[in-house]
């Protein structure tokens, strides 16, 4: 428990965005005299998810990367596309390792205070007041990762798809997997005319995550994921004997909803609640890292923390993609086949990282040339 009731910065939510922001503030001498609080109802002692991302070596996360791969494949009903990722690697981090590392580093900073409590209200006048179930605190600025209630109430002017999934970590009694190669997307096993695929991450020759994922407007019953995972393991991986040692589930919003309108002079929305999840893919890990770095620059320069967090052209591309998925959901298989068959994986990574050149973007858009995209493009424009 902290003895302070007023802070320079309060971070609500100790997830990916909250901890990454706190770690950057802690590592920068500019903020050593600032009192910073992190408020979350959880102690963050469980492995509740995994994050995967591509990156060129070295990575600031090298110490906690659970597994890396240099080769991948995208499989559709029409072809198998092999991907050699060099100079990138695809990396997975377990949430428990991330939380443990973050907490250990933050404990060393006397100006950073973790408060285990649930935030029930945030109000803004000359300063911001954060009310929890047991206390209240004030701050010069609050970084809030909670998703605004308006997101579920005001969707009429935005496009929203849900990336929802369930995964089993399975263990076999003999060498089964190529642990230098992962399956990014396998579209061969389908649930009707929808965008869904299987994702396989081999952690070793005898252990792998097998995950069934949808990009759809509505979620499905838990048993549906289980049935498809079971079928994929039996019919596609050709495995009869295995043990399920861990499961994970998740729902990630893929949307062009304007989260930025909830940023104010003294409150900045971050993470999923700030629209940091990339609308067209649901990727968040590296986008969070980049946006945190921009926030730090803005704070040091005296600008609003939310200044320049988004680039309009990529928001436009995401909206076109989402429009196609919403109107013709079955097109997902074709879209990703075109992405990785007509463009190098390195170009696609730069595009999805929002680091691509106009020439690369033009080539990618050309590879998706179809009536569906023409319609979506002009509707979005």
Residue pairs with C-beta under 8 A, 6 or more apart in sequence:
1 115
2 37
2 113
2 115
4 35
4 37
4 113
4 137
5 135
5 136
5 137
5 138
6 35
6 137
6 138
6 139
7 35
7 36
7 37
7 113
7 137
7 138
7 139
7 140
8 34
8 35
8 36
8 139
8 140
8 141
9 25
9 34
9 35
9 36
9 37
9 139
9 140
9 141
9 142
9 143
10 36
10 37
10 38
10 39
10 128
10 130
10 137
10 139
10 141
10 142
10 143
11 18
11 21
11 22
11 36
11 37
11 38
11 39
11 142
11 143
11 145
11 270
12 18
12 39
12 40
12 119
12 122
12 130
12 142
12 143
12 144
12 145
12 146
13 39
13 40
13 144
13 145
13 146
13 270
13 271
13 273
14 22
14 38
14 39
14 40
14 42
14 44
14 99
14 102
14 114
15 40
15 145
15 271
16 51
16 98
16 271
16 284
16 285
16 288
17 143
17 145
17 270
17 271
17 272
17 274
17 276
17 288
17 291
17 292
18 38
18 40
18 143
18 145
18 270
18 271
19 38
19 98
19 99
19 102
19 106
20 288
20 289
20 292
21 143
21 270
21 292
21 295
22 36
22 38
22 102
22 106
22 112
23 102
23 105
23 106
24 292
24 293
24 295
24 296
25 31
25 34
25 36
25 112
25 296
26 36
26 105
26 106
26 109
26 112
28 296
28 300
30 299
30 300
31 111
31 299
32 111
33 111
34 111
35 111
35 113
36 111
36 112
36 113
37 112
37 113
37 114
37 115
37 137
37 139
38 106
38 112
38 113
38 114
38 115
39 115
39 117
39 119
39 130
39 132
39 137
40 114
40 115
40 116
40 117
41 116
41 117
41 118
42 116
43 116
44 99
44 103
45 96
45 99
46 95
46 96
47 94
47 95
47 96
47 246
48 95
48 96
48 248
49 95
49 248
49 250
50 66
50 92
50 93
50 94
50 95
50 209
50 248
51 92
51 93
51 95
51 98
51 284
51 285
52 90
52 91
52 92
52 93
52 201
52 285
53 90
53 91
53 283
53 285
53 286
54 85
54 88
54 89
54 90
54 91
54 286
54 349
55 61
55 88
55 89
55 91
55 286
56 87
56 88
56 89
57 87
57 89
59 65
59 91
61 91
61 93
63 101
64 93
64 94
64 97
64 98
64 101
65 91
65 92
65 93
66 92
66 93
66 94
66 97
66 203
67 91
67 92
67 179
67 201
67 203
68 89
68 90
68 91
68 92
69 85
69 89
69 90
69 91
69 179
69 180
69 181
69 182
69 201
70 84
70 85
70 86
70 89
70 90
70 180
71 82
71 83
71 84
71 85
71 180
71 181
71 182
72 82
72 83
72 85
72 90
72 181
72 182
72 183
72 184
72 345
73 80
73 81
73 82
73 83
73 181
73 182
73 183
73 184
73 186
74 80
74 81
74 83
74 183
74 184
74 185
74 186
74 336
74 337
74 340
74 341
75 81
75 183
75 185
75 186
75 187
75 188
76 187
76 188
76 333
76 334
76 336
76 337
77 187
77 188
77 190
77 333
78 337
79 337
79 341
81 337
81 340
81 341
83 184
83 340
83 345
84 345
85 345
85 346
85 349
87 346
88 345
88 346
88 349
90 182
90 184
92 201
92 203
93 285
103 114
106 112
106 114
115 132
115 135
115 137
117 132
117 133
117 134
117 135
118 132
118 133
119 130
119 131
119 132
119 146
120 131
120 132
120 133
121 129
121 130
121 131
122 128
122 129
122 130
122 131
122 142
122 144
122 267
123 129
123 131
124 264
124 265
124 266
124 267
127 138
127 139
127 140
127 266
128 138
128 139
128 140
128 141
128 142
128 266
128 267
129 136
129 137
129 138
130 136
130 137
130 138
130 139
130 142
139 266
140 266
141 266
141 267
141 268
141 305
142 266
142 267
142 268
143 267
143 268
143 269
143 270
143 295
143 305
144 267
144 268
144 269
144 270
144 273
145 269
145 270
145 271
145 272
145 273
145 274
146 273
147 253
147 272
147 273
148 259
148 262
148 269
148 273
150 262
151 253
151 255
151 257
151 259
154 257
155 257
158 255
158 256
158 257
158 258
159 255
159 256
159 319
159 322
159 323
159 326
160 217
160 253
160 254
160 255
160 257
160 322
161 215
161 216
161 217
161 253
161 254
161 255
161 322
161 325
161 326
162 214
162 215
162 216
162 217
162 218
162 219
162 251
162 252
162 253
162 254
163 213
163 214
163 215
163 250
163 251
163 252
163 253
163 254
163 282
164 213
164 214
164 216
164 219
164 220
164 249
164 250
164 251
164 252
165 199
165 211
165 212
165 213
165 214
165 225
165 249
165 250
166 211
166 212
166 222
166 225
166 226
166 229
166 247
166 248
166 249
167 199
167 209
167 210
167 211
167 212
167 229
167 247
167 248
167 249
168 209
168 210
168 211
168 229
168 233
168 244
168 246
168 247
169 203
169 207
169 208
169 209
169 210
169 244
169 245
169 246
169 247
169 248
170 207
170 208
170 210
170 233
170 239
170 242
170 243
170 244
170 245
171 206
171 207
171 242
171 243
171 245
172 206
172 207
172 239
172 241
172 242
173 206
173 241
174 206
175 205
175 206
176 205
176 206
176 208
176 237
176 239
177 202
177 204
177 205
177 206
177 207
177 208
178 202
178 205
179 202
179 203
179 204
179 205
181 202
182 200
182 201
182 202
183 198
183 199
183 200
184 199
185 197
185 198
185 199
185 336
186 197
186 198
186 199
186 200
186 232
186 236
187 196
187 197
187 332
187 333
187 336
187 337
188 236
189 198
189 212
189 228
189 231
189 232
189 235
189 236
190 196
191 214
191 220
191 224
191 228
193 329
193 330
194 214
194 216
194 329
194 330
194 332
195 214
195 215
195 216
195 325
195 329
195 330
195 331
195 332
195 333
196 212
196 213
196 214
196 215
196 216
196 228
196 332
197 212
197 213
197 332
197 333
197 336
198 210
198 211
198 212
198 213
198 228
198 229
198 232
198 236
199 209
199 210
199 211
199 212
199 213
200 208
200 209
200 210
200 211
200 237
201 208
201 209
201 211
202 208
203 209
207 245
209 248
210 229
210 232
210 233
210 237
211 229
211 248
212 225
212 228
212 229
212 232
214 220
215 254
215 282
215 325
215 329
215 332
216 329
217 326
217 329
219 251
222 249
225 249
233 239
233 242
234 240
252 272
252 277
252 282
252 284
253 272
253 277
253 282
254 277
254 278
254 279
254 280
254 281
254 282
254 322
254 325
255 275
255 279
255 322
256 279
256 315
256 318
256 319
256 322
257 275
258 275
259 269
259 273
259 274
259 275
260 269
260 274
260 275
260 306
260 309
260 310
262 269
263 269
263 274
263 304
263 306
265 304
268 274
268 295
268 304
268 305
268 306
269 275
269 306
270 276
270 291
270 295
271 284
271 288
272 284
274 291
274 306
274 309
275 310
276 284
276 287
276 288
276 291
276 309
277 283
277 284
277 287
278 284
278 287
278 318
278 352
279 315
279 318
279 319
279 321
279 322
280 317
280 318
280 321
280 322
280 352
281 352
283 352
286 353
287 353
287 354
291 309
294 307
294 308
294 309
295 305
295 306
295 309
298 304
298 305
298 306
298 307
298 308
299 305
311 354
313 361
314 354
316 380
317 361
317 365
319 380
320 373
320 376
320 377
320 380
321 335
321 376
323 376
323 379
323 380
324 331
324 335
324 372
324 373
324 376
325 331
325 332
325 335
327 372
327 375
327 376
328 372
331 372
334 370
335 368
338 367
338 368
339 348
339 364
339 367
339 368
340 348
341 367
342 363
342 367
343 351
343 360
343 363
343 364
343 367
347 356
347 360
347 363
347 364
348 364
350 356
350 357
350 360
351 360
351 361
351 364
356 364
365 373
